[in-house]
Protein backbone atom coordinates (compact mmCIF):
# COMPACT_ATOMS: atom_id res chain seq x y z
CA UNK A 1 0.00 0.00 0.00
CA UNK A 2 1.20 3.50 -0.81
CA UNK A 3 0.69 6.29 1.71
CA UNK A 4 0.91 10.06 1.62
CA UNK A 5 4.64 9.96 2.40
CA UNK A 6 5.39 7.84 -0.66
CA UNK A 7 3.11 9.91 -2.86
CA UNK A 8 4.70 13.13 -1.64
CA UNK A 9 8.18 11.80 -2.53
CA UNK A 10 7.10 11.08 -6.09
CA UNK A 11 5.19 14.35 -6.48
CA UNK A 12 8.08 16.40 -5.07
CA UNK A 13 10.54 14.83 -7.55
CA UNK A 14 8.24 15.38 -10.53
CA UNK A 15 7.37 18.97 -9.60
CA UNK A 16 10.74 20.12 -8.22
CA UNK A 17 9.24 20.99 -4.83
CA UNK A 18 10.02 19.82 -1.33
CA UNK A 19 8.35 16.75 0.16
CA UNK A 20 6.75 18.95 2.80
CA UNK A 21 5.16 21.20 0.16
CA UNK A 22 3.95 18.18 -1.83
CA UNK A 23 2.50 16.57 1.33
CA UNK A 24 0.67 19.81 2.19
CA UNK A 25 -0.82 20.03 -1.31
CA UNK A 26 -1.96 16.38 -1.21
CA UNK A 27 -3.49 16.75 2.26
CA UNK A 28 -5.25 20.00 1.30
CA UNK A 29 -6.63 18.38 -1.85
CA UNK A 30 -7.96 15.37 0.07
CA UNK A 31 -9.47 17.58 2.79
CA UNK A 32 -11.27 19.63 0.14
CA UNK A 33 -12.61 16.52 -1.63
CA UNK A 34 -14.04 15.18 1.64
CA UNK A 35 -15.51 18.53 2.70
CA UNK A 36 -17.20 19.08 -0.69
CA UNK A 37 -18.62 15.56 -0.63
CA UNK A 38 -19.93 16.14 2.90
CA UNK A 39 -21.75 19.25 1.65
CA UNK A 40 -23.52 17.14 -0.97
CA UNK A 41 -21.38 17.94 -4.01
CA UNK A 42 -20.11 15.44 -6.53
CA UNK A 43 -16.41 15.87 -7.24
CA UNK A 44 -15.72 14.91 -10.87
CA UNK A 45 -12.05 14.55 -11.79
CA UNK A 46 -12.14 14.06 -15.56
CA UNK A 47 -10.32 10.90 -16.60
CA UNK A 48 -10.04 9.68 -12.99
CA UNK A 49 -13.47 9.34 -11.39
CA UNK A 50 -16.23 10.79 -9.22
CA UNK A 51 -16.25 11.16 -5.43
CA UNK A 52 -19.56 11.62 -3.60
CA UNK A 53 -21.58 10.84 -0.46
CA UNK A 54 -24.47 8.40 -0.85
CA UNK A 55 -27.05 7.33 1.69
CA UNK A 56 -27.36 3.60 2.22
CA UNK A 57 -30.94 2.75 3.12
CA UNK A 58 -31.87 1.10 6.42
CA UNK A 59 -32.13 -2.66 6.14
CA UNK A 60 -32.61 -5.91 8.01
CA UNK A 61 -29.60 -8.17 8.60
CA UNK A 62 -28.78 -11.29 10.52
CA UNK A 63 -26.35 -11.36 13.44
CA UNK A 64 -24.04 -14.26 12.51
CA UNK A 65 -23.38 -15.20 16.16
CA UNK A 66 -26.95 -15.23 17.47
CA UNK A 67 -28.75 -15.74 14.13
CA UNK A 68 -31.24 -13.01 15.16
CA UNK A 69 -32.61 -10.50 12.68
CA UNK A 70 -31.44 -6.97 13.49
CA UNK A 71 -32.24 -3.54 12.10
CA UNK A 72 -29.29 -1.76 10.48
CA UNK A 73 -29.89 2.01 10.35
CA UNK A 74 -29.30 4.08 7.23
CA UNK A 75 -25.86 5.64 6.91
CA UNK A 76 -23.94 7.93 4.61
CA UNK A 77 -21.10 6.35 2.67
CA UNK A 78 -18.19 7.95 0.86
CA UNK A 79 -18.19 6.52 -2.66
CA UNK A 80 -15.69 6.61 -5.53
CA UNK A 81 -16.64 5.57 -9.05
CA UNK A 82 -13.64 5.12 -11.30
CA UNK A 83 -13.56 6.52 -14.80
CA UNK A 84 -13.49 4.03 -17.65
CA UNK A 85 -9.92 5.21 -18.30
CA UNK A 86 -8.86 4.00 -14.84
CA UNK A 87 -10.78 0.72 -14.69
CA UNK A 88 -8.95 -2.52 -15.40
CA UNK A 89 -9.45 -4.06 -18.81
N, C-alpha and C positions, 0 to 999 in steps of 0.2 A: 504494500500500500504506500502511496506517495502522500506526504503531508505538506503543509504550508512551507515548512523549511526547505524541503526539496524543490518545491515549485519556485520559491523565491530565489534559490540558487540559479536555476535555469533562466528565469525571467531577468535576473540581474545581469547575467552574462550576455543575453541576447539584446538587452536594452542599454547596456553600458551604464548601469546604475548600481548603487550599493544593494546588498541583500536586505538591509533594513528598510530602504525606500521601497523595494519590490514587495516585501512582506506587508508594509503599510498599505500599499495600493491593493494588494490581493485581499487583505482583511477588510478594507473600506468597501471594495466591490461586493464582497460576500455579505457584509452587513446591510448594504443598500438593497441587494436582491431580497434578502429575508424581510427587511422592513417594508418594501414595496409589496411583496406577496402578502404580508400580514394586513396591509391596508386594502387588500382585495384586487390588486393589479396583477395582470399577467405580464411576466417579463419575457419578451421574445428576443432571443439572441440569434439573428439570422445565421443559418448554416450550423447552428449548435443545438438549440432546443428551446423549450418553453418551461419556465418555472412558474408555479402558482400554488395557491392554497385551495384545497377542495374539502368539502364536508362529507365525511363518511356517515351514512345513515345509521341510526340505532338498529340493533339486530339481536336475535336470540343466538346463543352459542351453548355448547356443552362443556362443563368443567371436566377435563379428562381424568381427574383424580376421583371425584365423587359421582360422575356421570349425571349430575343434575343440570337442568336447563337454567341458564342465567341470562339476564338482560345486559347487553353491552351498550352503553350510551353512545350517542353520536359524538364524533370528534373531528377536528380539523387536521388534515394531513398536508404536508409539504410534498408537492409532486413535481417531478421533472419528466418531460416527454422529449426524447431525443429527436433531433432532425433526421431525416432520411439520409443525410450526408454522413451522420455520425454512427448510425446503426450498422451492426455487423451484416455482412452479405454472405 
